Each structure stands twice: as structure tokens, then as C-alpha cells.
């Protein structure tokens, strides 16, 4: 993905949509309801993130990495009767299974969690 143009060859790539490499982690990390009944948002200019101004790509990248890899969360779930464990946000992202999304290759399925994090950051 490193040689692709961001808009025309990445964001508009239909195969990435079919593989859910960006949409799945976006759905999981965009807006997170915590056990404390508060909401946090991933640092982004396209969601309700309002914690700090994102004046530069460098500022956003620093906040994004902190959020994804170092922010402990305890998520809320209607299905759970007990308190969820404290975990980092990247650990909420699960593998994408080829049986459910056949567009993903066997190799991509095996590394789908890091691929999703990469695509989310792009």
C-alpha cells in the first residue's frame, strides 16, 4: 500500500471496501461507548472528535497512535452482565474471516488485524 496514491488508489479502491480493511476498524474505533456511560472518539477530522484541535498531520498522527495503542478502555455492552476487562483500543479489532468476506485473500486473512490498523491510519 505504500506506493499508492491516498485518494485515487486507496480510498477509492473498491476491493478494500469488499475486504472491509478500513470500514470494519472504523466502525469499531470511531465512537466507543465506555462502561462509565461516556463516549470517546478516535482522533479524526471526519467524526465527532473534539478533544483537541487537529492543526497538522503530525499532531493528528501523535494523537491517533496514542489513542489506538495506549488508551485503556472498558467498553459497554448490553449483552454482558459483568464488567468488561480493561483493554487497549487496538485489541478491540478482530480478524476478518475469509468465509464471511471472500474478497480477502488467505494471506490477508492471516494478517488482517495489522492490515486493518494500517488501513485505518491511512
Phi, psi and omega in degrees: 000345186294337182265000183276149171285139189300316184271296189292330184249355178240293183298328181267006180284108182301326182294327177295323177295318179294331180274347180064026183289337177251317186293323181294308179292331176297315180299324183282324189252351184299304181226121185241123175273122182269162178303329180284004180070024173250165183240139172238153182237144175293135177303116183196151176274355183248016175226196184272018179300122181222013183295319178212155176288143178253083186282340183210164176296322180298316179296314178300313183299317178299312180293321180298312180297319177299315180297308185292315190258343187231002181268115177281136179226153172234101188281154178266140176217130176294334185280337184268133177269344178246167182293137178284155179288156173285131181212162176278159185295320181298334180287350176283341183276118181261169179293152174263123185267133181297328180296333179267324180235084187295348178291337181282138181281167178300317180296318179293324178298319182294331180242030188292330179292306177297327177297319179297318180295319176300310181296323178296322179289333180285000000 
